[in-house]
């Protein structure tokens, strides 16, 4: 009995570690979102138009993936929740995040967006009944402090950088973007646990595309713009969401959100490689704190018992 229990525990830990690595892989792919989106923006494509095509092409890719792999159909009872995931956890985040950037700048927008792990931890505790340990709280504190430092150090070379005022619209849109991002983790985890991730994401992204449709600017785009949009759809949407959704099946929502904060650090590195943006010493220190928090969280990885029984 002991050997069987030890074997089951080891298998569960291995599954959880794999899930964490999948979430890290998703963060790496999402980190390219900003630099590649800037390519499309430079070609004159609006942010919401990019978001629409990203959602539309992503939905088609996931639908094709589900058909190719013969994934079981989405449970009838989960169709509306999956659509809600797309609207509340994807489309709303796209719109509110871009608005917070427009009114308050990228640094403040990033701080408010990546406050999401706090909302996830609270939501996971009260809605999913996940216990947040002292160690996990420490990891959360490290990553949040690191994200704040990275965001504050990520200033553009533009003379207008850092001149934004903290107004009510900035706080409103930024907080909504963080809540929407948290909602993706909280709503997505039970859906991914009961269904094939490709089916859930096909429905969710299709719903997001429908909501974003009124914001689309219908005109011809350059080949460079379409290449950038294609990269965003294939890598930053299909690849990233598939890795993240698969990882969420074996990792607690609060821990997954903590590990996902690796994304802004990687995004700064990608911006430096692609656009020559440099990270200030303060940002370097913040990046180290984020990595430390992720390592701390990964070492405490475990599969919640109620998930193993499902």
N, C-alpha and C positions, 0 to 999 in steps of 0.2 A: 504493500500500500504506500509505503514511504517513497519507494523508487518511482512508483506511478505518479505520485503527487509531485515529486521533484522533477520528473520528466515533463509533466504538464506545465509546471511553473517555468521551466527553462524554455519550453516551446512558446509560452505566452510572452516571455521577455524578449525572445527573438523576434516574434511578430511585432511587438511594440517598437523595438529598435528599428526594424525595417520600416515601420510606419513613420518614425521620426525622420529617417533618411529621405523618405519620399516627400515629406513636408519641406525638408531642407532643399531638395531638388526643385520643388515648386517655387520656393523663395528665390533660387538662382534664376529661374526662368522669368519670374515676375520682376526681378531686378532690371531686366532689359526693357521693361515697359516704357519707362520714362525716356531713355535715350532713343529708342526706336520711334516712339510717338513724336519726339521732337523732329525727326526726319519728315514725318507726314505733315506736321504743323508748318515746317519750313517750306513745304510745297503748297501751302495755302489751304490745307484741309482743316476744317474746324474740329475742335476737340470732341464735340458730341457726335459729329459725323464719323470720326474714327471709332468712337465707342459703339455706334450702331453697327458698323461693318465688322468690328471685332466680335460683337455678340452674334450677329447673323452668320458669319462664316464659322464661328465656333460652334453654333448650334448644328450647322450642317455637318461639320466634322464629327461631332459626337454622335449624331444620328447615324452617320455612315459607320463609325466605329461600333456602335451597338448592333447594327445589322450584320456587319462582317463577323463579329465575335458571337453572334446569335445570343446576345444578352437577353435575359428574361424581360418581358414587358414590365413597364413601371406599374406597380400596384395601383389599382383604380383609386383607392383612398388617398394615395400620395400624389396624385396629379395636381390638385389644387395647391397643396403645400409646396410642391416643386416649383410651380409657377410663382407662388409667393416668394420663394427663395430667390428667383431670378429678378423679381421686381424690387423687393426690399433689400436683398443682400448683394445685388449686382447693379441694376439700373440706378437705384437711388444713390448708391455709393459713387457711381460714375458722375452723376449730375452734381451732387453736393460737393464732391472733392474738387471738381473743376471750378465750381463757383467759389469755394474757399480759397483756392489758388488765385482766382481772379481778383477777389476782394482783399485778401490778406497776405498773399505771397506764398511761395512753396514751403518755406521753413515753418511758419505757423500752421499751415495746412497739414504738413507732415506730423507735427506734434499732436494735433487734434485727431488726425486719422489713426495714428499708432498708439493712441490712448485706448484703442480697441481691446487689448488684453485685459484692461481693468474691467471693462463692461462684460467681456467674456467670462472672466473669473467670477464676477458677481452673478451673471446670468446662469452660469454652469452650477453655481452653488444653490441658487434659489429655484431654477427651472429644471435642471437635469440632475439635481441632488448629488453633484460631484463634490467631494471634499477637497478643499485646497489646503495642502499641508504647509507647515512653516517653511520647509525647504522650497516648495513651489512659490510661496509668497516672496521669499528672498530672491529667487530667480526672476520673478516678475518685476520686482523693484529694480534689480540691476539692469534688465533690458529696457525698462521704461526710462530710467535715467540716461542710459546710453543713447536711446533714440532721441531724447530731448537734446542732448549734446551734439549728436550728429546733425540733427535738423537745424540747430542754431548756427552750426559752423558751415552749413551748405549755402553760402551766399554766392550770388551770381556776380559776374564782373561788371554788370550794368550799374551805372551811377544811381539808378532808382532803387537798387536792391536794399532791402532792410528798412525802407521808409514807410511801410504799411502800418496803419493804425489798427489797434485791436478794437473793432467795432462790433455791435450786436450781429450784423449779418455775417461777419467772419466767424464769430463764435457759434452762431446757429448752424451755418453750413458745415463748418469743421466738425462740430460735435455730432451732427447728423451723419456725416461720412464715417466717423468712428463707430457710431451705433450700428450703421448699416453693415460695416465690415464685421463687427462682432456678431451681427445677426446671421451672417453667412456661416460662421462656425457653429453657432447654436442651433440654427434650423437645419443646417446641412448634415450634421453628424447623425441624427436619428434616421434621416432619409437615406444616407449612404450605407447605413447599417442594415437597412431592409431591402435595398435595391441595388442594381448594377449602377456604379457611378456614371457611366456614359448615358444611361437612360435619364437619370436625374438631371444631369447637366444639359442634355439636349432640350429638355422641357424648360429648364430654368433660363438658359440663354435665349431660347425662342421668345419667352415671355419678356425678357429684358429688351430684346430687339423691338418687340411690338411697342413697348413703352417709350423707347428712344426714337421711334420712327418719326414723330412730329418734328424732331429737332434736326433732321437730316437736310443737308444742302445738296440738292440734286444737280450736279454739274460734272463735267469731265475732269478727271484727275490725271496727273503725270504717271509715267511708268514707275518712277522712283517712289511716289506716294503709294501706289498699289503694292509695290514690293514691301514697303514698310508695314502697310496694313496687313499684308499676307503673313509677314513675320509675327506681328502681334497676334493674329488669329491662330497660327499653327503652334508657335512656341509659347507665347505669353498667355494664351487662352487654353488651347487644346492640351498641350503638354503640361502646363502648370496646374490647371484645374484637375486634370486626371490624376497627377501625382498627389495633389493635396487631398482630393476626395478619397483616394485609396488609402492614404495615410490616416485620414480621420476615422476610418473604420476600426482602428486598433489603438488610437491615441486619444486621451482625454482632451476635450475641447479647450480647457484652460491651458494645458501643456502645449497643444498644437498652436494656439495663438501666440504663446511665448516664443516658441521656436521660429514661428513665421516672422518675428521681428528682425530676423537676420536680413530680411529683404531690403530695408532702407540702407543698411551698411553696404550690401552688395550693389545696390543702385548707385550709391556714391562712387564706388569703384568703377562701375560700368560707365558712369558719366565722365569720369576721369580718363578712361581708356578711349571712349568714343569721341567726346567733345573737349577733352583737355581740362575739365574742371578739376580743381585741386581741393583736397580736404585739409582744413586747418588743423593745427595740433589739438585743439579742443575736440574736433570731430574724430581724430584718431583715438583719443582717449575714450570717447563715447563708443566707438566701434569695438574697442577692447572690452568695454563693459557689457555690450550686447553679446559678444562671443562668450564671455564668462558666464552670463546668465543662461545662454543656450546650453553650454557644457554642463552647468549645474542641473538644468532641467533634464537633459538627456540621461545623466547618471541616475536620476531618480525615476526613469521610465518604467512604467508597469501597466498592465492591462487591467482596467477595472473589472472586478469579478462579475458584475451584472452583464458586461458585454460578452465575456467568455461564454456565458450560459445561453446567449441568444443564438 
